[in-house]
Amino acid sequence: MQSSFLGSRVTTRQGDLALLHLSRDQQLPVQLSTIVSKAEDKGYAEGVVTNTRFGSFPHSTLIGIPWGSQVLASKVDTGSRGRGDRNQHRKRKADAISTDSPPDEAETSGLKQATAATSGFIHVLKPTPESWTTSLPHRTQVVYTPDYSYILHRIRARPGSTLIEAGSGSGSFTHAAARAVFAGVVEQNASADVGKEIPTKGKVFTFEFHADRHQKVKKEMVEHQLDAVVTATHRDVYKDGFWLSTDSGQYLSPKANAVFLDLPAPWEALQHLTREEDADKPSALDATSPVHICTFSPCIEQVQKTISEMRRQGWVEIDMVEIQHRRIEVKREYIGYRYEGMRGADPVAGNVDEALARLHQVEERAREQQTQGSQPAKAKKDTQGSTQYSAAQVYWDEGRLIHHSESDLKTHTSYLLFAVLPLEWSEEDDAQVRAAMPQLTGSSTRHQKSQEQNRDGKHKKLSNGHSDAIAPLPHNDDC
Ligand SMILES: C[S@@+](CC[C@H](N)C(=O)[O-])C[C@H]1O[C@@H](n2cnc3c(N)ncnc32)[C@H](O)[C@@H]1O
């Protein structure tokens, strides 16, 4: 079953995560289900009901409709609320029904038909990583859309990529990463060992050492039907790295070509992101492509430590960016008495003529009051002398064009550090390329140039055991 975050399905289905749009700033995430499984859902004759300030919405009215539909609130029958036992037979019946299809007659037969209420409605929206980020339950600081859209672009996360993320935190970045790498489902058993767990092209391997947060992300991935794309692992990555452990204790490599580290000490995790391998521990990285990394750190001291370690480990093209995202609102400003009563208009004098006309009106009213005696004049809406607003009279280009920039930035500002770990490049590779491309003979290749600076040969080992990798010849992926 395809996740509502990924597919292009046009109607809502049983089990989908949907966002109930209450207002511009408030969206309520709900798992659509006609199956009463939680204690708080029991007691409605209509089955599972979500209550909002705009009324009650039985899920039977939200399933099987086009995404984006407006749904009217229903009058719900709460007669049996609190008498849970009466619903037991309904739950048992519901348990036997697959969650993989829209509610059919069998699923809804025990439920009372919902009756529309006289007022109140919501819109049912398809979730996106962006809307999920603004509505998710925060368990940690999260990465917001302005940052993750740029990060995913810079680490070249694209359909088919394999991405390592640590830590999972609240799963905000995880959702965006899953959408970026998802490239459809592969044939079953394509890979003997890992194939059963990895039925999609494009994978996210997310690691978290806080047990509760890990469990929540794992559960969320199942609920959001993203578990085929995202593998959540409970792990201290500083200590134990990014391998995928199997029951037999064997280390499997995720073969990542993109990495995102949102950790307090990313430099401590870098030792596990090298191309070095030994007999039982393969490299966690994809040997056939350059690896693009981003680390996300709020303090410059963290960045400095990470850069030092990146240099030691052979990462190149190290670059730091801070995203200063600001939304600009462009609108027309309507100033003048003629716009009085119009929403958003500023009802003050728009020019000297309007100011004088209003002054005359006020004086005239005061004079009338004096001649009529001391009786206070009834506050009447005087329209003489000023043209009152009427929608038909306002032309599209009236008002002054102005812009406001958003003051409240909803982003957790951090320094984004990017780097690339090139492909390993040996003298044999160099010789092969030179043989295949004779036009290179005579002009020194990039490797030769590197060699001139680094006479020790292909892959100089530093005294601390780390490698000083040589940048490869330009690779398609890097151009
Ligand atoms: C700021 S949060 C990540 C938020 C996440 N990027 C998001 O968008 O929701 C950092 C997470 O890293 C986890 N963490 C810290 N040290 C870790 C380690 N050594 N191994 C794995 N996870 C770690 C923390 O428990 C925390 O949940």
The ligand as an ORCA input file, in Angstrom:
! r2SCAN-3c Opt
* xyz 0 1
  C      18.016     17.818     16.952
  S      17.527     16.187     17.013
  C      17.300     15.736     15.340
  C      16.027     16.312     14.749
  C      15.712     15.777     13.375
  N      16.734     16.131     12.428
  C      14.351     16.277     12.910
  O      14.297     16.980     11.879
  O      13.341     15.959     13.542
  C      19.023     15.357     17.396
  C      18.798     13.896     17.724
  O      20.046     13.231     17.721
  C      20.001     12.202     18.687
  N      21.380     11.802     19.031
  C      22.281     12.489     19.774
  N      23.436     11.786     19.853
  C      23.258     10.638     19.157
  C      24.079      9.505     18.879
  N      25.315      9.400     19.373
  N      23.586      8.503     18.105
  C      22.323      8.600     17.614
  N      21.494      9.643     17.845
  C      21.953     10.648     18.614
  C      19.248     12.861     19.833
  O      18.680     11.887     20.693
  C      18.191     13.692     19.087
  O      16.988     12.994     18.983
*
